[in-house]
Amino acid sequence: MVKHKILDILEKELVVALGCTEPVAIALAAATAKSYASGEIKALSVKASGNIIKNAKSVGIPGMSAKGLEFAAAIGATAGDPAKQLEVLNGLTLEDERNALKLIDEGNVTASQAVTSKRLYIEVILQTEKHTSRVVISDNHSNVSLIEVDGKEVYQGGCENIGIQTDEEELEALTIDEIYEWILQADLNDLTLIKKSIELNQVIGKEGLSGNYGLNVGRTIKDNVKKGILSDDLATAAMSLAAAGSDARMAGSTLPVMANTGSGNQGIAVTLPVVAAAEKLQVSEEKMIRAVALSHLITIHIKSRFGRLSALCGVTAAGMGASGAIVYLLDGGLQQIKGAIQNTIGNVSGMICDGAKAGCAMKVSTCSNVAVQSALLALNHQEIQSTDGFIHDDVEKSIESFCKLGNEGTRQTDELILKLMLEK
């Protein structure tokens, strides 16, 4: 039962995604709305929660030069394929971009903040000369919870608050202990999804190292290693590859990635520091696959309580998963894995999210560095004690405190961040 439960969790929470998931979700809502309203588009409006606006405002869209909520909605409505879900924007052309921009230039597209208590909420209303359709995506980037056509409801999702796809009962029962025991005995034939996450995310990491994307954080680290300014060690290897993947993704690379709990950037930060460390340590492929699986599952475990969108950066949770996995690569045991997670929580838990953008690669780099540092401390039996901050003796309670901080302690911060972003 445990085997099937964990495999089921992985299958639901590891999803291939093309482009940053917030603008992609807007495009999916718009593409779905257009599929229910034939004819030429006369008006298109999108309303989104503050957290969606933060992450869709400035990030690149695969293969396109334009950005923003209006463009995400317009390109989804004019060229998106809703059947592709989070790959809705796959195969776009420059002609598609021109058509979307024409719709915007004609004044037919508007975007605004939705009045909602939900952190993940998108509402698209599309009008043609024949029909009006309304589509709502809520709680999960691909969860279409409502479809209306000409004022009549044609579909309503039966599941509310599914920020994480897996059944709540399954996730509540999951622990670091259980994850670790499963990793040790898991059949490699059951880890094909993990292998795919390594393959996909490694490709975009290498693309970021060779191309010119965003702030070129990963490539700059690599170049400075070659110059002898930075040392060629475990930390710089992890930082460089992971940041490069984020550089490419945030700048609109057309390469797909394996997302973790709805975030492609998080999927990169979960896998690539571990892959880079595994290559540096020259461990076996099997050990690398098991380590990446451990990283994915620890992060899913934390994010199931943390939620998909918060005022805190989700890559911090990925750093916690990666730190435990790096301990595993270095032959550490369960207690040291827990120690590494504790150290990471105590280090990066205050990192804020100010939207998806090129600068996210710097945060990925920071959390990758912290993952290595936390792992090495834990392997030396050094971990933050329960006398410090909100850290507990029990790692599960430390995770719970971290998630409370993200969910309950930062609501006002979240509102202020959005206000500061929109004032520019």
Sequence and secondary structure as in RCSB ss.txt:
>XXXX:A:sequence
MVKHKILDILEKELVVALGCTEPVAIALAAATAKSYASGEIKALSVKASGNIIKNAKSVGIPGMSAKGLEFAAAI
GATAGDPAKQLEVLNGLTLEDERNALKLIDEGNVTASQAVTSKRLYIEVILQTEKHTSRVVISDNHSNVSLIEVD
GKEVYQGGCENIGIQTDEEELEALTIDEIYEWILQADLNDLTLIKKSIELNQVIGKEGLSGNYGLNVGRTIKDNV
KKGILSDDLATAAMSLAAAGSDARMAGSTLPVMANTGSGNQGIAVTLPVVAAAEKLQVSEEKMIRAVALSHLITI
HIKSRFGRLSALCGVTAAGMGASGAIVYLLDGGLQQIKGAIQNTIGNVSGMICDGAKAGCAMKVSTCSNVAVQSA
LLALNHQEIQSTDGFIHDDVEKSIESFCKLGNEGTRQTDELILKLMLEK
>XXXX:A:secstr
 HHHHHHHHHHHHEEEESS HHHHHHHHHHHHHHHTS S EEEEEEEE HHHHHHHSS   TT S  SHHHHHHH
HHHH  GGGGGGTTTT  HHHHHHHHHHHHTT EEEEE   S SSEEEEEEEESS EEEEEEESSTT EEEEEET
TEEEEE S    SSSS HHHHHH  HHHHHHHHHH  GGG HHHHHHHHHHHHHHHHHHHS  TT HHHHHHHHH
HTTSS  SHHHHHHHHHHHHHHHHHTT S  EEEETTBHHHHHHHHHHHHHHHHHHT  HHHHHHHHHHHHHHHH
HHHHHH SS SB THHHHHHHHHHHHHHHTT  HHHHHHHHHHHHHHHTT B   SSTTHHHHHHHHHHHHHHHH
HHHHTT    TTSTT  SSHHHHHHHHHHHHHTS HHHHHHHHHHHHT 
